[in-house]
Amino acid sequence: MSDQFHAARPDATEPVTDAELCALALAADPLAPLAPDAVPYDQVVSASDSLLPDWYMARATAVAASPWRRRVIIAVVATFLLIDAGGLCSTYGLLTWA
């Protein structure tokens, strides 16, 4: 499959269409052994130290929250913590004993 792919596309920088990927996938032998010169996917795609590649999940970024928004978030979290600490349950929106 690797030779078939490189023979059809000598320039690996060109984007591959869905039709080409489907044709290669359908033509591939699922029981064929790996080539001796096969390279792991993560070594080809990314050299980052993160556990997930950037195309799968982007890195978290800090968002500056305004002071009133931060107070509202802290108040909501504190309210739920106080409800739990008091032995109450607020799972369905009604306060009941846990």
Stockholm file with secondary structure:
# STOCKHOLM 1.0

chainA/1-98         MSDQFHAARPDATEPVTDAELCALALAADPLAPLAPDAVPYDQVVSASDSLLPDWYMARATAVAASPWRRRVIIAVVATFLLIDAGGLCSTYGLLTWA
#=GR chainA/1-98 SS CHHHHHHHCSCTTSCCCHHHHHHHHHHSCTTCCCCTTCCCHHHHHCCCSSSSCTTTSCCCCCCCCCHHHHHHHHHHHHHHHHHHHTTEECTTSSCEEC
#=GC SS_cons        CHHHHHHHCSCTTSCCCHHHHHHHHHHSCTTCCCCTTCCCHHHHHCCCSSSSCTTTSCCCCCCCCCHHHHHHHHHHHHHHHHHHHTTEECTTSSCEEC
//
